[in-house]
Amino acid sequence: MLIKWGEEMKRVMTSLVVIGLAGLLTACGQGEADNSSGAVDVNDVNLEPLEAEINIPDTAEAGEEVVLQALVLQGDEQVDDASEVIFEVWLDGEKAESEMIEADLPGEEGIYEVTYEFSQNGVYMVQPHVTARGSHVMPVEDITVGHKTEENAEENHSAENNDHPHEHEGDSHEHGHLNENMTLDWQTGEEAQVGGVVTLTAYVEWEEAAWSDGDVQYEIWKHGDEHHEWISAEEVETGLYEADYVFEDEGDYHVMVHLENDSVHEHVQFLIQVD
């Protein structure tokens, strides 16, 4: 009887050890599952707007290869995981003949770049189209290629005037380049009040018919500031695009209207004085 009892105890102890090991493995598995759940602390989510800063020289020579760069930021964070960065380049006034050059991915320290050779003298527009983290930004800068002609000098003088809003004369404050088939009626007043809701309104036509289902965004910044804010407009009626905005400080503000669909990518700029 003593021998039988001892064998029975061995079987019991073995069973207990097996059960204990199984429980330990299960707990470890659950711990790993919990750690790999993918949950992200809300404090780790970057909610800052996407920005792109263009880095190009002011001048170049025809036939010279020039590095065109865009620094992509989200707040203070350098964005290296953009899903698409394409540089659009065109001779001023010839937007329909623009060239599109895709930058390599991923970026390094937030910088995306391409090399471009300007074929002739003139003023060129450079516009990186940046898509990243669910946002799309497309700033514009110009570069003068070759010696300044009289026509270029006049264009540069006009651009300098745009840096001093009060020096403009007349009621029109347009600055940009629209396709010859497109017209834009800016229906927003030239003055606004601090803290008041302003409805930014643009009526757009294509070949004298309302331009519908377009992607319209308003790029807004105070004169002299580097920070630009982007808001999407809603098509409230066919061809009529609106967005509400509150100007928080006094000063002169630029509003760049960006218009885009599968075949069109245009922009035009206006000024609003906020008191």
Residue pairs with C-beta under 8 A, 6 or more apart in sequence:
46 74
46 75
46 77
46 133
48 74
48 75
48 76
48 77
49 74
49 135
49 229
49 230
50 72
50 73
50 74
50 79
50 130
50 132
50 133
50 135
50 136
50 137
50 230
51 72
51 73
51 74
51 137
51 227
51 228
52 70
52 71
52 72
52 73
52 128
52 130
52 137
52 138
52 139
53 70
53 71
53 73
53 139
53 226
54 68
54 69
54 70
54 126
54 128
54 139
54 140
54 141
55 68
55 69
55 70
55 71
55 111
56 66
56 68
56 69
56 126
56 141
56 143
57 66
57 143
58 143
58 144
59 143
59 144
59 145
60 66
60 118
60 143
60 144
60 145
61 118
61 145
61 146
62 118
62 119
62 120
62 121
62 145
62 146
63 117
63 118
63 119
64 117
64 118
65 115
65 116
65 117
66 115
66 116
66 117
66 118
66 143
67 113
67 114
67 115
68 87
68 89
68 101
68 113
68 114
68 115
68 116
68 126
68 128
69 111
69 112
69 113
70 85
70 87
70 103
70 111
70 112
70 113
70 128
70 130
71 78
71 110
71 111
72 78
72 79
72 82
72 85
72 107
72 110
72 111
72 112
72 130
72 132
73 79
73 110
74 132
74 133
78 107
78 109
78 110
79 107
79 110
79 132
79 133
80 106
80 107
80 108
80 109
80 110
81 106
81 107
81 132
81 133
82 105
82 106
82 107
82 112
82 130
82 131
82 132
83 105
83 131
83 132
84 102
84 105
84 129
84 130
84 131
85 102
85 103
85 105
85 107
85 112
85 128
85 129
85 130
85 131
86 100
86 101
86 102
86 103
86 128
86 129
87 100
87 101
87 102
87 103
87 114
87 116
87 126
87 127
87 128
87 129
88 98
88 99
88 100
88 101
88 125
88 126
88 127
88 128
88 129
88 265
89 98
89 99
89 101
89 116
89 124
89 125
89 126
89 127
90 97
90 98
90 99
90 124
90 125
91 97
91 120
91 122
91 123
91 124
91 125
92 122
92 123
92 124
92 125
92 142
92 155
92 177
93 177
95 125
95 177
95 179
95 266
96 179
99 116
101 114
101 116
102 114
103 112
103 113
103 114
103 128
104 112
105 112
112 128
112 130
118 124
118 143
118 145
120 145
120 146
121 145
121 146
121 147
121 149
122 144
122 145
122 146
122 149
122 152
123 142
123 143
123 144
123 145
123 152
123 155
123 156
124 142
124 143
124 144
124 145
125 140
125 141
125 142
125 177
126 140
126 141
126 142
126 143
127 138
127 139
127 140
127 141
128 138
128 139
129 136
129 138
129 265
130 136
130 137
130 138
135 230
136 217
137 230
138 258
138 265
138 267
139 219
139 228
140 256
140 267
142 159
144 152
144 156
148 156
158 175
159 175
161 167
161 168
162 168
162 175
162 269
163 223
165 173
165 223
165 252
165 271
165 273
166 252
168 271
171 190
173 190
173 269
173 270
173 271
174 186
174 268
174 269
174 270
175 268
175 269
175 270
176 256
176 257
176 266
176 267
176 268
176 269
177 266
177 267
177 268
178 184
178 266
178 268
179 264
179 266
181 206
181 207
182 204
182 205
182 206
182 211
182 259
182 264
182 266
183 204
183 205
183 208
184 202
184 203
184 204
184 205
184 257
184 259
184 268
185 202
185 203
185 204
185 205
186 201
186 202
186 257
186 268
186 270
187 201
187 202
187 203
188 198
188 199
188 200
188 201
188 202
188 255
188 270
188 272
189 198
189 272
190 271
190 272
190 273
191 272
191 273
191 274
191 275
192 198
192 247
192 253
192 272
192 273
192 274
192 275
193 247
193 274
193 275
194 247
194 248
194 249
194 250
194 274
194 275
195 246
195 247
195 248
196 246
196 247
197 244
197 245
197 246
198 244
198 245
198 246
198 247
198 272
199 242
199 243
199 244
200 218
200 231
200 233
200 242
200 243
200 244
200 245
200 255
201 240
201 241
201 242
202 216
202 233
202 240
202 241
202 242
202 257
203 210
203 239
203 240
203 241
204 210
204 211
204 214
204 216
204 239
204 241
204 259
205 211
205 239
206 264
210 238
210 239
210 240
211 239
211 259
212 235
212 238
212 239
213 235
213 261
214 235
214 241
214 259
214 260
214 261
214 264
215 232
215 258
215 259
215 260
215 261
216 232
216 233
216 235
216 241
216 257
216 258
216 259
216 260
217 230
217 231
217 232
217 233
217 257
217 258
217 260
218 230
218 231
218 232
218 233
218 243
218 245
218 255
218 256
218 257
218 258
219 228
219 229
219 230
219 254
219 255
219 256
219 257
219 258
220 228
220 229
220 230
220 231
220 245
220 253
220 254
220 255
220 256
221 227
221 228
221 229
221 253
221 254
222 249
222 251
222 252
222 253
222 254
223 251
223 252
223 253
223 254
231 243
231 245
232 243
233 241
233 242
233 243
234 241
234 242
234 243
235 241
236 242
247 253
247 272
247 274
249 274
250 274
250 275
251 273
251 274
252 271
252 272
252 273
252 274
253 271
253 272
253 273
253 274
254 269
254 270
254 271
255 269
255 270
255 271
255 272
256 267
256 268
256 269
256 270
257 267
257 268
257 269
257 270
258 265
258 266
258 267
259 265
259 266
259 267
260 266
